[in-house]
Amino acid sequence: MSDFPISPLILFGVGSSFACSGLFYHLYQEKKRELVKLKEIPVFRPDYRLATLLKSSPHKRLQYVAVEGLVEADEKPLTSLFVPRCYGVLQKIKIVEHAEYWNSLSKTWCSRPTNRKETNNSVPFSLICPDSYISDFQVRVQDPSEGSGYFLERVYHRVRRAEDGLANVVLQGISGERAVAMEESEEMLRVGSNLTVFGEVVLEGGHGRLRAPRDGREYVLVPTDYKSFIERHERSASMWKMLTVLTGIVGASVLAGIIYDTMGKDDRSK
């Protein structure tokens, strides 16, 4: 019999392919289980059907549901600081000054952000039925800051380069720092945008109120409708499934080639 012809690099490649395939399969199964749980959650719109169900439920409460609708301000909405005719119910404005300081050891200028300023504004808001401009029943969203998920939209972003004026030159000479740029950004939850909220809903004063669940389940705000949210998770599951199959095929193909080549050499050596 001839010497074993397989290099350690090939063995490592085959092992890595099967290891990746196993990892991707595990992630695929986790995503499938997550999808099953998501699809078991009742989904409602802020309409008469939800109102009727709340009235007939014990304590006029549904412990964990998904409510999808359009964002509507309960009072005067917030106005964008930078974008004309842009209104919202949540607003985050960030201003970051970027500067450079002289590093005497490396004899170079090193960058660092300074003077971070952040402003957060909000007004109470509700979800209304997407296909109705006038809703007899609406669901108020309580304490969105307690919810997980990133549901703000960036409506403005600009970086202003600093000018090499006299003040900057003087500051550079005195402190060893120089201004580089000013970065401004604004994020909002806009009026009229789609929002799906997973949480506990109760009936209060003829309207619904969404809040963080009392049973410890996650309070989630998603900046899209429920169908798009599920489709995104399904695409993620399909991606892990495809990677599982692909890496498994690569590993199996290389292993089959090694076995075929080894057996052929053994037959020729006889």
C-alpha positions in Angstrom: 0.0 0.0 0.0 1.3 3.5 -0.9 1.9 6.2 1.7 -1.1 8.2 2.9 -1.3 11.1 0.4 -3.6 13.5 2.2 -2.1 16.7 3.3 -3.1 18.2 6.7 -4.4 21.3 4.9 -6.9 19.2 2.9 -8.0 17.4 6.1 -8.4 20.8 7.8 -10.5 22.1 4.9 -12.8 19.0 5.0 -13.2 19.3 8.7 -13.9 23.0 8.6 -16.6 22.5 5.9 -18.4 19.9 8.0 -18.0 22.0 11.2 -19.5 25.1 9.4 -22.3 22.9 8.0 -23.1 21.8 11.6 -23.0 25.3 12.9 -25.2 26.7 10.1 -27.7 23.8 10.6 -27.9 24.7 14.3 -28.6 28.3 13.5 -31.2 27.2 10.9 -33.0 25.1 13.5 -32.9 28.0 16.0 -34.4 30.4 13.5 -37.1 27.8 12.6 -38.1 27.5 16.3 -38.1 31.3 16.6 -40.4 31.5 13.5 -42.8 28.9 15.0 -43.1 31.0 18.2 -43.6 34.2 16.3 -46.3 32.7 14.2 -48.1 31.5 17.3 -48.5 35.1 18.5 -52.0 36.6 17.7 -51.8 39.5 15.3 -54.3 42.4 15.4 -54.9 45.8 13.9 -56.3 48.7 16.0 -59.9 48.1 14.9 -63.3 46.9 16.1 -62.2 43.2 16.2 -59.5 44.0 18.8 -61.8 46.2 20.7 -64.5 43.5 20.9 -62.0 40.9 22.0 -60.6 43.1 24.7 -64.1 43.8 26.1 -64.8 40.1 26.3 -61.4 39.1 27.8 -60.8 38.6 31.5 -59.6 41.8 33.1 -60.0 43.4 29.6 -56.4 42.4 28.8 -54.5 40.3 26.2 -51.2 39.1 27.7 -49.1 38.9 24.6 -50.1 40.0 21.1 -48.7 41.8 18.1 -50.5 45.0 17.0 -49.6 46.6 13.7 -50.7 50.0 12.5 -49.8 53.5 11.5 -48.1 55.9 13.9 -50.3 58.9 14.9 -49.3 61.6 17.4 -51.8 62.1 20.3 -50.8 65.8 20.4 -48.8 68.2 18.3 -46.1 66.1 16.6 -42.4 66.9 16.7 -40.9 68.8 13.8 -37.6 67.8 12.3 -34.8 70.2 13.0 -33.2 69.7 9.6 -35.8 68.3 7.2 -38.8 70.5 6.1 -42.3 69.1 6.5 -41.0 66.0 8.4 -42.9 65.2 11.6 -42.5 62.5 14.1 -43.3 61.3 17.6 -39.8 60.3 18.7 -36.7 62.3 17.9 -33.0 61.8 18.6 -30.5 64.5 17.6 -26.8 63.8 17.9 -24.0 66.3 17.4 -20.4 65.0 17.6 -17.3 67.2 17.3 -14.4 65.4 15.8 -10.9 66.6 16.7 -7.3 65.6 16.4 -4.5 65.8 19.0 -0.8 65.7 18.5 0.9 62.5 19.7 4.5 63.5 20.6 5.6 59.9 20.8 4.5 58.9 17.3 4.9 62.4 15.9 1.4 62.1 14.2 -2.0 63.6 14.6 -4.5 61.1 16.1 -8.3 61.5 15.8 -10.9 61.3 18.6 -14.5 62.4 19.0 -15.1 65.2 21.5 -18.1 67.1 22.9 -20.9 64.6 22.2 -24.3 66.1 22.5 -27.5 64.1 22.3 -31.1 65.3 22.5 -34.1 63.0 22.9 -37.7 64.3 22.4 -41.0 62.5 22.4 -44.7 63.0 22.4 -47.4 60.4 23.2 -48.6 58.4 20.2 -51.0 55.7 19.1 -51.4 53.1 16.4 -54.3 53.4 14.1 -55.7 51.1 11.4 -53.6 51.4 8.2 -56.7 51.4 5.9 -58.5 54.2 7.7 -57.8 57.9 8.1 -60.3 58.2 10.9 -60.2 55.4 13.5 -62.9 54.8 16.2 -60.4 52.6 18.1 -56.7 53.3 18.6 -54.0 51.7 20.6 -51.7 54.0 22.6 -48.1 52.9 22.9 -46.7 53.2 26.4 -43.1 53.8 27.2 -41.5 52.9 23.8 -38.1 53.5 25.4 -38.6 50.2 27.4 -39.0 48.3 24.2 -36.2 46.5 22.3 -35.6 46.7 18.6 -34.3 49.7 16.6 -37.3 51.6 15.2 -36.0 55.1 14.5 -35.3 56.2 10.9 -32.3 58.4 10.1 -33.8 61.4 8.3 -30.7 63.6 8.3 -26.9 63.1 8.4 -24.2 65.6 7.5 -20.5 66.0 8.3 -19.2 69.6 8.2 -15.5 69.9 7.7 -13.8 72.5 10.0 -12.2 75.5 8.3 -8.6 76.4 9.0 -9.4 79.8 10.5 -7.4 81.8 13.0 -9.3 80.4 16.0 -8.4 76.9 15.0 -4.8 77.7 14.5 -4.6 79.4 17.9 -6.3 76.4 19.6 -3.9 74.0 17.8 -0.9 75.9 19.1 -2.1 76.2 22.7 -3.6 72.8 23.4 -2.1 70.6 20.7 -5.6 69.9 19.4 -7.3 70.9 16.2 -11.0 70.7 15.1 -11.6 68.4 12.2 -15.3 68.1 11.6 -18.8 68.5 13.1 -21.1 65.5 12.5 -24.9 66.1 12.8 -27.6 63.4 12.6 -31.3 63.2 13.3 -33.4 60.1 13.7 -37.2 60.0 14.1 -40.2 57.7 14.3 -42.2 59.5 11.7 -45.9 60.1 11.7 -47.7 57.8 9.3 -45.0 55.1 9.3 -45.7 51.4 9.9 -45.0 50.0 13.3 -45.6 46.6 14.8 -45.5 46.2 18.6 -45.3 43.0 20.5 -46.5 43.4 24.0 -49.5 43.3 26.4 -52.6 45.3 25.4 -55.3 46.4 27.8 -58.6 48.3 27.4 -58.6 51.7 29.1 -61.2 54.5 28.6 -62.5 53.0 25.3 -59.0 52.7 23.8 -56.3 50.1 23.9 -52.9 50.6 25.6 -49.8 48.7 24.7 -47.2 48.1 27.4 -44.4 45.9 28.4 -45.7 42.4 29.3 -46.0 41.6 33.0 -45.0 38.0 32.4 -41.4 38.8 31.5 -41.8 38.4 27.7 -40.0 40.8 25.5 -41.5 44.2 24.6 -40.6 44.7 20.9 -41.2 47.5 18.5 -40.6 46.8 14.8 -40.5 49.6 12.2 -42.5 47.6 9.6 -45.7 45.6 9.1 -46.1 42.1 10.6 -45.9 40.4 7.2 -42.6 42.0 6.2 -41.2 41.2 9.7 -42.0 37.5 9.3 -40.7 37.5 5.7 -37.4 38.9 6.9 -37.1 36.0 9.4 -38.0 33.5 6.7 -35.3 34.9 4.5 -32.8 34.5 7.3 -33.8 30.9 7.9 -33.5 30.2 4.2 -30.0 31.7 4.2 -28.8 29.4 7.0 -30.4 26.4 5.3 -28.6 27.3 2.0 -25.3 27.7 3.8 -25.8 24.3 5.6 -26.4 22.6 2.3 -23.6 24.4 0.5 -20.8 23.7 3.1 -22.0 20.1 3.5 -21.8 19.5 -0.3 -18.3 21.1 -0.4 -17.1 18.9 2.5 -18.7 15.7 1.1 -17.3 16.4 -2.4 -13.8 16.9 -1.2 -14.0 13.8 1.0 -15.4 11.7 -1.8 -12.6 12.9 -4.1 -9.9 12.0 -1.4 -11.4 8.5 -1.0 -11.6 7.9 -4.7 -8.1 9.0 -5.3 -6.7 7.0 -2.4 -8.6 3.8 -3.5 -7.4 4.3 -7.1 -3.8 4.6 -6.0 -4.1 1.4 -3.8 -5.5 -0.5 -6.8 -2.7 0.6 -9.0 0.0 -0.4 -6.5 -1.2 -4.0 -6.3 
